[in-house]
Amino acid sequence: MERTPYGFLLVAVGGFLGAVGRHAVDLGIARVVAATSSGGGPAILGGTPTGTGTLVANVAGSFALGLLLTRASSGRIRLLVGTGALSSFTTYSTFVSDAVALGTPAGAWYVAVSYATGFAAAAVGLAVGGRQRR
């Protein structure tokens, strides 16, 4: 890991881009859900079903991280994209908050689906990227 001012800048720029991308996913998912439903989901926070945007972002980020690990050409790319962008694009704290807001039965399903799809997406990203199993 590059512990230089340039390395910190790469993480900061990536973090900014990832956070903005994460917000865009949330807004986009909210629009899609609003357009395709009659205003209902298991739980409503801010007008959208709890956890939908978080699930989409975390699964997409898991896939992207799997792909990045096989295709990144340098440590600086990993800093910018992996440590910076993908770490702020995906979110564990919102995932936990969403699970709690959904309540015990729905929250447990949300956790199970999130982990299963996240691991599957990472595995697909690794496979698409060409990582060989040892």
N, C-alpha and C positions, 0 to 999 in steps of 0.2 A: 504494500500500500504506500502510496506516495504522500508522505507527511510534509508537504511543502505548501507555501501560499497558493501555488498553482493548483495543487491537489484539492485544497479546501475550496477554491473557486469552482473547480469542476463539480464538486459535490453540491455546492450552493446553487449553481446554475441548473444542474440536473434536478435538484430538489424543487426549485421554483417551477420548472417545466412539468414535473410530475404532479405537483399539487394543482396546478392549473388544469392539467389533463384530467385529473381525478374529479375536479369540480365540474368540468365539461361533461364527463361521463354521467355524473349525478343528475345534471340538468337534462341531458339527453334522455336518460332512462325515465326521468319524471315525465317528460313530454310523451314518450312512447306509452307509458303506463296510463297516463291521463287520456290519451287518444284511443286506447284499446279497451279500456275498462269503464265501468259506470261508477267510478269513484270508490272502489273497494279493494281491500286487501286484508290480510290478517290483522295488521295494525297500521295505523296511519300516524305519521309524524311529519309535519310540514307538507301535508297533502299527498305524499307518495308512500307506497307500502314500505315499511321499514326493512332495510337490508338489501333491497333490489340493486341499487347502484353500487353498494359496497361489494356485493357478490360478483357482479359483472367486472368491476375494476380488479378485484383480487384474483379472479380466474384469468383475466387477460394478462395481468401482471405476472402471474405464476408461469403462464406460457412464455411470455417475453423473457423472463429470467432464465428459464430452461434453454431457450434459444440463444440468449446472450452468452451463457456459460460455454456453449459449444462454438460460437462464432466470433466472439470478441477478439479483435486483433491486438489489443494492448491493454495494459493495466489502466491506462487513462480512460479508455472507452468504458471499462468496467466501473471506474469511479463515477464518470458522468452519468452513464445509463443505469447501472446496477445500484450502486450505493446512493446516487443522487436521485435520478428520476423514478426508478421503479420502487425505491423504498418510500417515497412520498406519494406515489400513485396508488400503491396498495396500502391497506391500513388494518392493523390489528386492533387498535383501540376502538375504532368505529364499529368493527365487526363484533367486538364484545358488547359494546353499548347497544347495538341493534339486537343481539341475541337476548340481552336482558329485557329490552323494551318489548320484545315479542312474547315474553312470558315463558313459563317452563316447557310446556309441550311443543309449541311452535319454535321456541328458541333452541331446543334440543335438536329438532329437525334441521333448523337453519345452520347450526354448528356442524352437524353431520354432513349435510349437503355441501357446505363451504369447504370443509376439509377434503371430502372425496373429490369434488370437482377441481379444487386447487392442486392436489397431488396429481390428479389425472392430467390437468393442463400442463403442469411442469414436466411430466413424463413425455407428453406429446411434444413439447418444446424441445426437450433433449433429443427425442427421436428425429424430429424434423431437422434439427441442427446437425445430426449425424454422430452423436456421442455413442461410442461403443461400450457395451457392458463388459465388465472384467470378471 
